[in-house]
């Protein structure tokens, strides 16, 4: 990544999951301030970023939010962090940090993650971004 890219938040996602791919497209559409960059968990870049942070990929199979110079977040905390960075009313989802304990949020998140292929399907290979989206993805 170049210097200006180092300031971007990075979303690592399951590149073969239809729900995850649709979530990425949802974020891209609402990322008016160009805050995010994306890489699939299955990519060399995604694998390297997980390893650099000591994240076991066997334990993290759906989403990771990496904030430059700050930390990384997984599961429900990643989802809340992503939504909080979007425009409109999306930052209001932060209220769930206070209304629901993280254990309960993560159990719900894990239930959805466990069933995502059954409910939403799975691709044979990772999404290939359109030329317009390619700039948002880290090689």
N, C-alpha and C positions, 0 to 999 in steps of 0.2 A: 504494500500500500504506500502511496505517496504521502507527503506531509499533511495535506489537507484531508486525506482519507483517514489519518490517524485520529482525527477528532470525531469520527462517525461512530455511532452505536452499531454494533454488529449483531444480527440475528442469525443464529445457527438453527436450522430447521430440518426436519425429516424430508428429504427431497423426493421420496417415492410416495409419500402420504398425500392423498387428495385433499384432506382437511387442512393439512399444513401448507400445501401449495396455495390453496384458496385464501388462507390466512395471510400469507405473504403478499398476494395480490391485493387483498384488502388493505394492508398496511401501506403498500406502495402507492395506492390510490389516494390515501389520506396523509401521506408524508410530504406535506406541502413545503416544509422547511428543509427538506433533504437531509434528514437526521440519520437515516438508517442505510446500512449496507447488509447484504445477505450472502450466506454460503450454506450449502447443504452439509449436514452432519457427515454424509458419506464421502464428501469431497476430500482431497488431500489437504486443502486449506482448513476445512472444518475439523478434520482429524488432528491437524497440527495445533489449532487453537484449543481444542479440548485437552490435548497432551500438555501444552504450555501451562494450563491452569490446573493440571492434576485431576481433571474430570474423567471419570471412568465412563466410556461410551456405553458399556453394558448397562449402566445405571441411568444414563441420560439418552433417551431415544426420541425425544420430540421437540424440545425448544430450549435454547440458551440465549440469554441476552447478555452481551458483553459491552460494558460501558468503559470507554478508554480512560485509563488511569484510575479507575474507581474499583470496579469489581465485576463479578459476573453473577447472573441470577438464573435460576432454573424453575421449571414448573409454574405454579400460579404466580410467584413473585416476578418471573420473567414476563408473563402475560400482562400483569398489572403495570409493570415498568414500561412495556411497549405502548399499551393503551394510554398511559399517563403522558407520553411524549407526543401523542397525536393531537390534532386540533379539535375544535368543536367541544362537545360534551364528554368526549372520551376520557379526559383526565379525572372526571368524577368517579371512575371505577376505583380510584385509590381508597374510597370509603370502605371497600371490602377488606383492606388491611386492618381496619379497626373493628369492623362488624363480625368478621369470621377469623378465628384463629388459623395460623398458617397450616397447622396439621389438618384441619378440616378442609381448607381450600385445596391443599395438595392431594388429599384423598379423592376429592371430586375431580381434580385435574387428572390424577392417575387413572381414575375410572374411565374418563373420556379417552385418554391416551391409549389405554389398554384395548379399547373397543373401536378405535378410529378406523382401522383397516376394514373391520366388519361393517361398520356403519357407512363409511364414506368411500371405501375402495382404496386401491393401491396401484401405482404405476409400475411398469416394468423397469423404468429407469428414471433418473432424476429429471426434473423439469428443465427444458432448454429455454432460457429466456428469449423473448423477442428482441430484435435489435434495439428497440426503445428502452427495454428493461435491462439490457446487458450492462449498462453503466452502473447499475445498482448492485451488481453481483461481484463478489471478490473471486478472482480466478484461483 
